[in-house]
């Protein structure tokens, strides 16, 4: 029996689990590896991804992994397809399907995500190789007069077309409209823009008849720009984030999985925990789909050396355990002491 879209969406975030975003393009992962002077080859990228996928016990905290085209076709050092390495642990494999951002014509300084051409056929193929969900990321810059309505509408339309195509191919769409942290804007401005973005996206999803029960939303948290002189405290980020989600995200959506977007590992955990401690209705599961905030500590510990594999896996396990506790609003700074996990 095949699981319905809603069952798959719910399974990914069940039991306070979240997602590992391991879908950096080859060029992005090459930049990350270069920060540790690790040469980026097909083999080193495979070893890097495999480190995460084979971390003992990681299926307690990770319900899904977002892969990228190269990785979904690779095999482990033991010759097992990486997709099967995940499936055998009960982790749902997914795939990034957008083709990246390009400058939006007529809207200087803004971007539109491309990749709709031929998407139906690519989704069919990804499903055959084992993907059960997909991801498409749109980005919005906050600036003087930005984002413009033209940027909101072009990206929302593409996200909705992508999501409808995914559901047609029996894949759960992860809809990722990311308001970027870059800039000097205040947290209030981020809240306002995030609200406009989500409003436009859900309007477009309704127009394209996307079944909200069978999707996941991957938004940014509401945070001041990285160059804003006033960085809001954790509580304020949590309140602003939950307020905008309550106003804009219908309760039919089973799960909201935040991106980390450049927050460091600790802050991404603390923000998620604070959001899940707030009183009042939260009709969706609020969890994580972190890339950098789940990988950075492990990459530091690994440093491209096989003798560091267990230390790197421990770092990843520990961070995922903290993030999973944050989904329950049960994270505390004591969990950062190694003794807490001995
Ligand atoms: P970050 O958590 O590093 O922002 O990555 C998440 C992601 O998938 C971006 O598309």
Boltz pocket constraint, residues with backbone or C-beta under 6 A from the ligand:
constraints:
  - pocket:
      binder: B
      contacts: [[A, 21], [A, 23], [A, 137], [A, 176], [A, 258], [A, 259], [A, 260], [A, 261], [A, 262], [A, 289], [A, 290], [A, 291], [A, 292], [A, 293]]
      max_distance: 6.0
